[in-house]
Amino acid sequence: MSESGIVQRNDMYLIWEQKHFNKISPYKEFIFDMLIHLDILSEQRRYDTYTGSRLPVENFFVPCMLTQRNDTSFMTHECTPEKAISLAFVFKGTIIPPALPNRLISACLSMWTVKTYEGKRLLFSGFIGLSFDKAHSIVTNEECEVDCKGLQEDALSQIPSDIELQRLASSCDDTIIRELAIHLGITLKEWEKLKCDYEFVGIVKYRILVSWREKYSGRFSDIAKALQDMDMTTHTLCQVKRIRKVLCGISEEYMDLIPTDEILDKLAQVVGVVYFQLGIELGLPITSIDIIRYNNGRDLVGQCKDILFQWREDQRVRPTIRVLVQALVNVDRGAKCLEEIIKTVGVKIVEHVEENKDGKIQTFLKKLNPFQKKIRIDSQKV
């Protein structure tokens, strides 16, 4: 499904026959129709090429599951000013929620059939080409164009957060970050001092950007100007703001559970040198991470363990497996390590919570098998 985004009704019914879906199984037809109504699933219409008559719907499109990007030349060769009329929407918000373009694509797909170009069906993540009639096509595209100018004015006026600076630092090598810092007003002496203070270059890149922000109350507009002075595209800042799509083998029903001590202990042993970036992505304050580093010395496992457990104790955001997976992906560590750990040790859920005489919370846990038998869903060409 991740390659085509296509699923059939019977495939969904087969998945819902598993014991974990016993309660919803009697209502499967209603739920399926509701998924269509909410544009989570979209009917993929087909028409007879000779008569033009509509064919029965066999396949349904799931936009949020499609990860393959557009690798055709349709946009560059066909969507030109001479051949196409374009309508662009500029959003005032910094980030466009993924559900918005997904619903737009689903709505279009329910009305028109997918176009074929260069032998490929124009059905990709964030991009869809549709046949309006024999002579006209419709394209919906949420990707930045090749000549993207970067962030809009409202986003440029913002002060970058810790997480955004971490993502910028991770996306560029140390030479680029050093040059960027100098263009932003940081001296070479300050850069060299940070290199002496921190043994990992990833931390140095991040801390130099934080130093600039605190020293000059820096904004995204300053970074954009510096990138232009360096003859680099400001499109880099779009990637900093963008939410990366996550796909992993952990069962969806466990993604909103809180990881156990055993899971975090084992994960701490495999995270490695990106522990600092992971802490930032999980929302820990820089001062807290610095204290953890000081208390653990050169013990990477100890540092990572303290970061993970402190994150889990934070009450501002529910510390779920889903949040942890997203953070691991954002720091380019990937979620495979967490997937393997859960596959080995299992996961536990809170069955119910009650308060004892001392006012302490007692939790009753039930161990589940997170990797039940998987159903393979193969895409079907139409």
C-alpha positions as CSV (number, residue, x, y, z in Angstrom):
1,M,0.0,0.0,0.0
2,S,2.9,2.4,0.7
3,E,4.0,2.1,-3.0
4,S,0.6,2.6,-4.6
5,G,-1.7,3.9,-1.9
6,I,-4.4,1.5,-3.2
7,V,-6.5,-0.8,-1.1
8,Q,-9.6,-2.9,-2.0
9,R,-12.7,-3.1,0.2
10,N,-12.3,-6.9,0.8
11,D,-8.7,-6.3,1.9
12,M,-9.9,-3.9,4.6
13,Y,-12.6,-6.4,5.7
14,L,-10.0,-9.1,5.9
15,I,-7.8,-7.0,8.2
16,W,-10.8,-6.2,10.4
17,E,-11.5,-9.9,10.9
18,Q,-8.6,-10.1,13.3
19,K,-9.4,-10.5,16.9
20,H,-8.3,-7.0,17.8
21,F,-11.1,-5.6,15.7
22,N,-13.9,-7.8,17.0
23,K,-15.9,-4.9,18.4
24,I,-16.0,-3.0,15.1
25,S,-16.4,-6.0,12.8
26,P,-20.2,-5.8,12.8
27,Y,-20.1,-2.2,11.7
28,K,-17.4,-2.6,9.0
29,E,-19.6,-1.5,6.1
30,F,-20.7,1.7,7.9
31,I,-17.1,2.4,9.0
32,F,-15.8,1.9,5.4
33,D,-18.5,4.3,4.1
34,M,-17.6,6.8,6.7
35,L,-13.9,6.7,5.7
36,I,-15.0,7.5,2.2
37,H,-17.2,10.3,3.4
38,L,-14.3,11.8,5.4
39,D,-12.0,11.5,2.4
40,I,-9.6,9.2,4.3
41,L,-10.4,6.7,1.6
42,S,-11.3,7.8,-1.9
43,E,-13.1,5.9,-4.7
44,Q,-10.8,5.4,-7.7
45,R,-13.1,5.9,-10.6
46,R,-12.6,4.1,-13.9
47,Y,-14.3,4.5,-17.3
48,D,-14.6,2.2,-20.3
49,T,-12.2,3.6,-22.9
50,Y,-14.7,2.9,-25.8
51,T,-18.1,3.7,-24.4
52,G,-17.1,6.2,-21.7
53,S,-19.4,4.3,-19.2
54,R,-18.3,4.3,-15.6
55,L,-17.0,0.9,-14.4
56,P,-17.7,-0.6,-10.9
57,V,-15.3,0.7,-8.2
58,E,-12.7,-1.9,-7.2
59,N,-9.9,0.1,-5.8
60,F,-9.8,2.8,-3.1
61,F,-7.0,5.4,-2.6
62,V,-5.4,6.1,0.8
63,P,-3.5,9.4,0.3
64,C,-1.7,9.3,3.7
65,M,-0.2,5.9,2.9
66,L,1.4,6.8,-0.4
67,T,5.1,7.7,-0.1
68,Q,6.4,7.4,-3.7
69,R,7.3,10.9,-5.1
70,N,6.6,12.1,-8.6
71,D,9.4,10.9,-10.8
72,T,8.0,11.8,-14.2
73,S,8.6,14.9,-16.4
74,F,4.9,15.8,-16.5
75,M,5.3,19.0,-14.4
76,T,8.3,20.3,-16.4
77,H,7.1,19.4,-19.9
78,E,3.3,19.7,-19.7
79,C,2.6,22.2,-16.9
80,T,4.2,25.2,-18.6
81,P,2.8,28.7,-19.1
82,E,2.2,28.0,-22.8
83,K,0.2,24.8,-22.1
84,A,-1.4,25.1,-18.7
85,I,-3.5,27.5,-16.6
86,S,-2.3,27.4,-13.0
87,L,-4.1,28.3,-9.8
88,A,-1.9,28.6,-6.7
89,F,-3.0,29.0,-3.1
90,V,-0.6,30.7,-0.7
91,F,-1.2,29.8,3.0
92,K,-0.5,32.2,5.8
93,G,0.3,29.4,8.1
94,T,3.8,28.1,8.5
95,I,2.9,24.5,8.1
96,I,0.2,23.0,5.9
97,P,-1.4,20.1,7.8
98,P,-1.0,16.9,5.7
99,A,-4.7,16.1,6.0
100,L,-5.6,19.2,3.9
101,P,-3.8,18.3,0.7
102,N,-4.8,14.6,1.3
103,R,-8.5,15.6,1.4
104,L,-8.1,17.8,-1.7
105,I,-6.5,14.9,-3.6
106,S,-9.2,12.5,-2.5
107,A,-12.0,14.8,-3.6
108,C,-10.4,15.2,-7.0
109,L,-9.9,11.5,-7.4
110,S,-13.5,10.8,-6.6
111,M,-14.6,12.9,-9.6
112,W,-12.0,12.1,-12.3
113,T,-9.9,9.2,-13.4
114,V,-6.1,9.0,-13.0
115,K,-4.1,10.0,-16.0
116,T,-1.3,7.9,-17.5
117,Y,1.9,9.6,-18.6
118,E,5.2,8.1,-19.8
119,G,3.7,4.7,-19.1
120,K,3.1,5.6,-15.4
121,R,-0.1,6.5,-13.6
122,L,0.2,10.0,-12.2
123,L,-0.6,9.0,-8.6
124,F,2.2,10.0,-6.2
125,S,2.6,11.4,-2.7
126,G,1.5,15.0,-2.8
127,F,0.9,14.9,-6.6
128,I,-1.9,13.5,-8.8
129,G,-2.7,13.9,-12.5
130,L,-6.3,13.4,-13.6
131,S,-8.0,13.2,-17.0
132,F,-10.8,15.8,-17.2
133,D,-11.7,14.8,-20.7
134,K,-9.8,13.5,-23.8
135,A,-8.1,16.8,-24.3
136,H,-7.7,18.3,-20.8
137,S,-6.0,17.2,-17.6
138,I,-6.1,18.4,-14.0
139,V,-3.1,18.3,-11.7
140,T,-3.0,18.7,-7.9
141,N,0.5,19.2,-6.5
142,E,1.5,20.1,-2.9
143,E,5.3,20.0,-3.5
144,C,7.6,23.0,-3.6
145,E,8.4,23.9,-7.2
146,V,11.9,23.8,-8.5
147,D,12.2,27.5,-8.2
148,C,10.8,27.7,-4.7
149,K,11.7,31.0,-3.0
150,G,11.5,29.6,0.5
151,L,9.2,30.6,3.3
152,Q,6.5,33.2,3.1
153,E,6.7,36.6,4.8
154,D,4.9,35.6,8.0
155,A,7.2,32.6,8.5
156,L,10.3,34.6,7.8
157,S,9.4,37.0,10.6
158,Q,9.4,34.2,13.2
159,I,12.2,33.4,15.6
160,P,13.3,29.8,14.9
161,S,12.7,27.3,17.7
162,D,15.2,24.9,19.2
163,I,13.7,22.0,17.1
164,E,13.9,24.1,13.9
165,L,17.5,25.1,14.5
166,Q,18.3,21.4,15.1
167,R,16.8,20.4,11.8
168,L,18.6,23.1,10.0
169,A,21.9,22.1,11.5
170,S,21.3,18.4,10.7
171,S,20.5,19.2,7.1
172,C,23.8,20.9,6.4
173,D,27.4,19.8,6.8
174,D,29.8,21.6,9.2
175,T,31.4,23.7,6.5
176,I,28.1,25.2,5.4
177,I,26.9,25.8,9.0
178,R,30.2,27.5,9.8
179,E,30.0,29.8,6.8
180,L,26.3,30.5,7.5
181,A,27.2,31.4,11.1
182,I,29.9,33.8,10.0
183,H,27.4,35.5,7.6
184,L,25.0,35.8,10.5
185,G,27.6,37.7,12.6
186,I,29.3,34.8,14.6
187,T,33.1,35.0,14.7
188,L,35.4,32.2,13.8
189,K,36.7,32.3,17.3
190,E,33.3,31.5,18.7
191,W,33.0,28.5,16.3
192,E,36.5,27.2,17.4
193,K,35.6,27.5,21.0
194,L,32.4,25.4,20.6
195,K,34.5,22.8,18.8
196,C,36.7,22.6,21.8
197,D,33.7,22.4,24.2
198,Y,31.8,19.6,22.3
199,E,33.3,16.5,20.8
200,F,30.5,15.8,18.4
201,V,30.2,18.1,15.4
202,G,26.4,17.7,15.3
203,I,26.2,19.5,18.7
204,V,28.6,22.2,17.6
205,K,26.5,23.0,14.5
206,Y,23.4,23.3,16.6
207,R,24.9,25.3,19.4
208,I,26.4,27.9,17.1
209,L,23.0,28.6,15.6
210,V,21.5,28.8,19.1
211,S,24.2,31.2,20.1
212,W,23.4,33.4,17.1
213,R,19.7,33.4,17.9
214,E,20.2,34.4,21.5
215,K,22.8,37.0,20.7
216,Y,21.0,38.7,17.9
217,S,17.3,37.7,18.5
218,G,17.7,36.1,15.1
219,R,14.8,35.4,12.8
220,F,14.3,33.2,9.7
221,S,14.6,36.2,7.5
222,D,18.2,36.7,8.7
223,I,19.0,33.0,7.8
224,A,17.3,33.5,4.4
225,K,19.4,36.5,3.6
226,A,22.6,34.8,4.7
227,L,21.8,31.8,2.5
228,Q,21.2,34.1,-0.5
229,D,24.6,35.8,0.2
230,M,26.1,32.4,0.1
231,D,24.4,31.7,-3.3
232,M,22.4,28.9,-1.7
233,T,18.7,28.3,-2.1
234,T,16.4,29.4,0.7
235,H,14.3,26.4,-0.1
236,T,16.3,24.7,2.7
237,L,14.2,26.5,5.2
238,C,11.0,24.8,3.8
239,Q,12.5,21.5,4.8
240,V,13.0,22.7,8.3
241,K,9.4,23.5,8.6
242,R,8.0,20.4,6.9
243,I,6.7,17.4,8.9
244,R,8.4,14.3,7.6
245,K,6.2,11.3,6.8
246,V,6.7,8.3,8.9
247,L,6.2,4.6,7.9
248,C,7.1,1.8,10.3
249,G,6.1,-1.8,11.0
250,I,4.8,-1.1,14.5
251,S,1.1,-1.8,14.8
252,E,-1.1,1.3,14.7
253,E,-2.9,0.3,17.8
254,Y,0.3,0.6,19.9
255,M,1.5,3.9,18.5
256,D,-0.4,6.0,21.1
257,L,0.8,3.9,24.0
258,I,3.5,5.1,26.4
259,P,6.8,3.1,26.1
260,T,7.8,1.0,29.1
261,D,11.1,1.2,31.1
262,E,12.3,-1.9,29.2
263,I,11.7,-0.4,25.8
264,L,13.5,2.9,26.7
265,D,16.4,1.0,28.4
266,K,17.1,-1.0,25.2
267,L,16.6,2.0,22.9
268,A,19.1,4.0,24.8
269,Q,21.8,1.4,23.9
270,V,21.3,1.8,20.2
271,V,20.6,5.5,19.6
272,G,24.3,6.5,19.6
273,V,25.7,9.9,19.0
274,V,22.4,11.5,17.9
275,Y,21.2,11.4,21.5
276,F,21.5,15.2,21.8
277,Q,19.5,15.9,18.6
278,L,16.9,13.3,19.8
279,G,16.5,15.2,23.0
280,I,15.9,18.5,21.1
281,E,13.4,16.8,18.8
282,L,11.6,15.4,21.9
283,G,11.2,18.9,23.3
284,L,13.7,18.8,26.2
285,P,15.1,22.2,27.1
286,I,18.8,22.8,26.2
287,T,19.7,23.3,29.9
288,S,18.2,20.0,30.8
289,I,20.2,18.2,28.1
290,D,23.4,20.0,29.2
291,I,22.8,18.8,32.8
292,I,22.3,15.3,31.6
293,R,25.6,15.5,29.6
294,Y,27.5,16.8,32.7
295,N,26.1,14.1,35.0
296,N,26.9,11.3,32.6
297,G,30.3,12.4,31.3
298,R,31.2,10.4,28.2
299,D,28.6,7.7,28.8
300,L,26.4,7.9,25.7
301,V,24.0,5.2,26.8
302,G,23.6,6.9,30.2
303,Q,23.0,10.3,28.5
304,C,20.4,8.8,26.1
305,K,18.6,6.9,28.9
306,D,18.2,10.0,31.0
307,I,16.9,12.0,28.0
308,L,14.3,9.3,27.2
309,F,13.1,9.0,30.8
310,Q,13.0,12.7,31.3
311,W,10.9,13.0,28.1
312,R,8.5,10.4,29.3
313,E,8.0,12.2,32.6
314,D,7.2,15.5,30.8
315,Q,3.5,16.3,31.2
316,R,3.3,18.9,28.4
317,V,2.9,16.3,25.6
318,R,1.8,12.7,26.0
319,P,5.0,10.7,25.6
320,T,3.8,8.1,23.1
321,I,5.5,5.6,20.9
322,R,4.2,7.7,17.9
323,V,6.1,10.8,19.2
324,L,9.2,8.7,19.7
325,V,9.0,7.2,16.2
326,Q,8.6,10.7,14.6
327,A,11.6,12.0,16.6
328,L,13.8,9.1,15.5
329,V,12.9,9.7,11.9
330,N,13.6,13.4,12.2
331,V,17.1,12.9,13.4
332,D,17.7,10.4,10.6
333,R,18.1,7.5,13.1
334,G,15.0,5.8,11.7
335,A,12.4,3.8,13.6
336,K,13.7,0.3,12.7
337,C,15.6,0.0,15.9
338,L,12.5,0.8,18.0
339,E,10.4,-1.6,15.9
340,E,12.9,-4.4,16.5
341,I,12.9,-3.7,20.3
342,I,9.1,-3.8,20.5
343,K,9.0,-6.9,18.5
344,T,11.4,-8.6,21.0
345,V,10.1,-7.3,24.3
346,G,6.4,-6.6,23.5
347,V,4.5,-3.5,24.6
348,K,2.1,-2.9,27.5
349,I,-1.0,-0.8,27.8
350,V,-2.7,0.8,30.7
351,E,-5.9,-1.3,31.3
352,H,-7.2,1.0,34.1
353,V,-5.9,3.5,36.6
354,E,-7.0,4.0,40.3
355,E,-5.8,5.9,43.3
356,N,-4.7,4.2,46.5
357,K,-4.8,5.6,50.1
358,D,-1.5,7.3,49.7
359,G,-2.7,9.2,46.7
360,K,-0.3,7.4,44.4
361,I,-1.4,6.1,41.0
362,Q,-1.6,2.4,40.6
363,T,-1.4,1.1,37.0
364,F,-2.4,-2.3,35.9
365,L,-0.7,-3.4,32.8
366,K,-1.6,-6.1,30.3
367,K,1.1,-7.5,28.0
368,L,0.1,-7.7,24.4
369,N,1.8,-9.1,21.3
370,P,2.5,-6.0,19.1
371,F,3.2,-8.0,16.0
372,Q,0.2,-10.0,15.2
373,K,0.1,-11.9,11.8
374,K,0.3,-9.3,9.1
375,I,-2.0,-9.3,6.0
376,R,-0.2,-8.5,2.8
377,I,-2.0,-6.1,0.5
378,D,-0.9,-6.1,-3.1
379,S,-1.7,-3.2,-5.4
380,Q,-3.7,-4.1,-8.4
381,K,-3.3,-2.3,-11.7
382,V,-6.4,-1.0,-13.4
